[in-house]
Amino acid sequence: MTDAVSGWPLLVERGKPRPIDCKDALCTGATARTAVAIADGRVLLAVVAAPGISLADLARWLANLDAQSALNLDGGGSTSLVIEGRIRTGSTLHIPTHLGVKKSAAN
């Protein structure tokens, strides 16, 4: 393995939203969030901008999109979506950790 991405908590497992055990306001409150999911063999990247969403609501939303598995990656001020070099949502914070997706020439 050369690269890894971590996150917490697991939001969806076997197509069902998981209970969110964290009772901290960061978990229960609405905030910007980033998540990754697998749905019907596709990878879904979810970015919810401010005012945001709770982890439980994010889990239910991803399960409704037929996600079989989903993981929360990040939240709050570091949540951003950049497409073709332009910030589409989020902040201009310089975050050293990111998940990048590159469109292949075959697409």
C-alpha positions as CSV (number, residue, x, y, z in Angstrom):
1,M,0.0,0.0,0.0
2,T,1.3,3.4,-0.9
3,D,-1.6,5.7,0.2
4,A,-4.5,5.5,2.7
5,V,-7.4,7.7,3.7
6,S,-8.9,7.5,7.1
7,G,-12.3,8.5,8.5
8,W,-14.7,8.0,11.3
9,P,-17.4,6.9,11.9
10,L,-18.7,4.3,9.5
11,L,-22.1,5.7,8.3
12,V,-23.6,2.9,6.3
13,E,-23.0,-0.9,6.5
14,R,-24.7,-3.5,4.3
15,G,-27.0,-0.8,2.9
16,K,-28.3,0.3,6.4
17,P,-27.5,3.5,8.2
18,R,-25.4,2.7,11.3
19,P,-26.2,4.2,14.7
20,I,-24.0,7.1,15.5
21,D,-22.5,6.4,19.0
22,C,-20.9,9.8,19.4
23,K,-23.0,12.2,21.4
24,D,-20.6,15.2,21.0
25,A,-22.0,18.3,19.3
26,L,-19.5,17.7,16.4
27,C,-21.3,14.4,15.7
28,T,-24.9,15.4,16.4
29,G,-24.9,19.0,15.1
30,A,-25.4,20.1,11.5
31,T,-22.0,21.0,10.0
32,A,-20.4,20.7,6.6
33,R,-19.3,17.1,5.9
34,T,-17.4,15.0,3.4
35,A,-18.0,11.3,3.0
36,V,-17.2,8.4,0.6
37,A,-19.6,5.6,-0.3
38,I,-19.9,2.5,-2.5
39,A,-23.3,2.2,-4.3
40,D,-24.0,-0.4,-7.0
41,G,-20.3,-0.8,-7.8
42,R,-19.7,3.0,-8.0
43,V,-17.8,5.3,-5.7
44,L,-19.8,8.2,-4.5
45,L,-18.1,11.3,-3.0
46,A,-20.5,13.4,-0.9
47,V,-19.8,17.0,0.1
48,V,-22.4,18.8,2.1
49,A,-21.8,22.5,2.4
50,A,-22.7,24.8,5.4
51,P,-25.1,25.0,7.2
52,G,-24.5,21.2,6.9
53,I,-26.0,18.0,8.1
54,S,-25.7,15.7,11.2
55,L,-23.9,12.4,10.9
56,A,-27.1,10.5,11.4
57,D,-28.9,12.4,8.6
58,L,-25.9,11.9,6.3
59,A,-26.0,8.2,7.0
60,R,-29.7,8.0,6.1
61,W,-29.2,10.2,3.0
62,L,-26.4,8.0,1.7
63,A,-28.4,4.8,2.4
64,N,-31.3,6.3,0.4
65,L,-28.8,6.7,-2.5
66,D,-28.4,2.9,-2.3
67,A,-25.0,3.1,-0.6
68,Q,-23.9,-0.4,0.6
69,S,-21.1,1.1,2.7
70,A,-20.2,4.7,3.6
71,L,-17.5,6.4,5.7
72,N,-17.4,10.0,7.1
73,L,-14.1,11.6,6.1
74,D,-14.2,15.1,7.5
75,G,-16.3,18.0,8.5
76,G,-16.5,21.6,9.5
77,G,-14.3,24.3,8.0
78,S,-12.0,22.0,6.1
79,T,-14.8,20.5,4.0
80,S,-14.4,21.6,0.4
81,L,-15.1,20.5,-3.1
82,V,-12.8,21.6,-5.8
83,I,-13.6,20.8,-9.5
84,E,-11.1,21.6,-12.2
85,G,-9.1,23.9,-9.9
86,R,-12.2,25.9,-8.8
87,I,-13.6,25.8,-5.3
88,R,-17.3,24.9,-5.7
89,T,-18.2,24.8,-2.1
90,G,-16.2,25.1,1.1
91,S,-13.4,27.3,2.4
92,T,-10.1,28.4,1.1
93,L,-8.3,26.7,4.0
94,H,-5.1,25.0,2.9
95,I,-5.6,21.4,4.2
96,P,-2.6,19.0,3.7
97,T,-4.9,15.9,3.5
98,H,-7.2,15.5,0.6
99,L,-8.8,12.9,-1.6
100,G,-8.3,13.6,-5.3
101,V,-10.1,12.0,-8.3
102,K,-8.6,12.4,-11.7
103,K,-10.7,12.0,-14.8
104,S,-9.0,9.5,-17.2
105,A,-8.6,10.2,-20.9
106,A,-10.8,7.2,-21.6
107,N,-13.8,9.0,-20.1
